[in-house]
Amino acid sequence: MAVIAYNEADVGLLARLMRAEAEGDGQLGMLMVGNTGVNRVRGDCIDFTDINSIRDMVYQNPGGFEATQKGYFYQRAREKDKRLARKTINGKRYHPASNSLWFFRPEGECPAQWYGQWNTGRFKSHCFYSPTRSDCPSVY
């Protein structure tokens, strides 16, 4: 059962984001990017209080995703990527991104904090950061 509202266009949009941001990290890395996106829609906290849809989340400005500025993001969503997007829309979570609102790809080690939130772990090239339960209970 979906944890956020969506339509088929949203599935494709999330799938494109997941692929553009983390295809190099494989399916699990893409799923973690999906977790982060879904959490931003669910969150209604911190920097994401006006994010009410997948579309709002993907194109948030400022604070959105760098991938939306690259041509690769605008390629049609593949069915296998849409299946991954549906998993995250349906609430499947993958550590260390289970409750994350941020991720990024550092040159070296993961900083302990990013946007004031603590590092919850690294998966391949991306570091993930989650708010505290008290700062953003709806992502827990």
N, C-alpha and C positions, 0 to 999 in steps of 0.2 A: 504494500500500500504506500502511495506517495506521501512524502513528508512535506512537500511543497506543491503548490499549484503549478501546472504545466500544460502545454499542448505539444503537438508534434513538432512545430517550429522551434519550440524551446529545447526539445530533445536534440534536434540537429544543431542548434546554436551551442549548447553545452558540449556536445560531442566534438564540435570544431574547436572549441576552446581547449578542451582536454588534450586533443591531439596536438594542437599548435604549441601548447605550453610544455607538454611532457612526453611526446611520442618517443623521444630518445631514452626515456626511463622505463619504457615498456608499458604493458597494460596496467600493472599495479601502480606505477607512477601516474598514469593518466587517471586512474580511479581516485588517487589521493588529491589530484587537482580538482576532480569532480566533488569530492568531499568538501574541500575548501569553498568552492562556489556555492554549493547547496547550503553550507553553514552561513554564508553571507546573506543568503535569502532568508533563512530561518532566524538569524540572529537578532535583528532589530536592536542592535547595541553598538556601542563605540562608533566606528566610522561607517556603520552600515544601517543607520536608522531609517533611511529613505529607500532602501532596497526592498522592493515588493515582488520582484519577478526575476526569472533567469535573465531576461533581456536587460533589466536594470542593473543586475550584477555584472554581466559581461561588459556592458558599455559604461559603467560607472566612471565619472570623470569629475574631479581627480580621484585617483586611488584605484583605477581599474587595472586591467591586464595589458601588459606590453604586447602580447601576441596580436591584439586587435589592430595594431599598427603595422603588421606585416602581411604580405600577400598570402602566405601559407594558410593563415586563418580563414581566408575567404574561399578556399576550396570546398567543394560539396562534402558534406558529412558522409562517411562510409557506414554501412550497416553495422559492422563490427564495433565501430566507435559509438554508435547510437545504443547498442546493447550495453556498453559500459556506462554510458550516461544514465540510462534507465536504472541501473543498479544503484547509483548514488542518489538519484531522485527518489528511489524507493527506500532509502534509509540505510543501505549497506555502508558500513564504515570501515576504514582501513587505517590502522596505526602506522605512523605517528600523526596522520592527518584527521583522525576521528573527530576532533573538536576544533580544528584549525580555522583561522580566519585569514592567515597570511602564509605565503611561502615565497621563497626566492632561491636563486641559484648563485651562490657566492663563488668567488675565485678560489677561496681556501676553505678553512673551517667555518662551521656555523657559529655566528655570534650568539651569545647567551640570550640576548633579547633583540627583538625587531618590532618596531612600532610600539614599544613598551610592553610587549608580550613575551613570555618565556618560550624558549625553544623546546619542542616536544620530541624532536628527533630529526634524523636525516634519512632520506631514501634516495640512493644514488646521487644525483646532482642537486636535489632540492632539499632545503631546510624548511621545516614546518613550525609554525608558531600559533599557540592557542591562548585565548583569554582565560582568566580565572572563572570559575563557576559563578562567583559573585558579580563579576563584571558583565557576564553574558550567559545567564542560565539557560537560555533557549537553545544553545548549541550542545548542551549536555543531556 
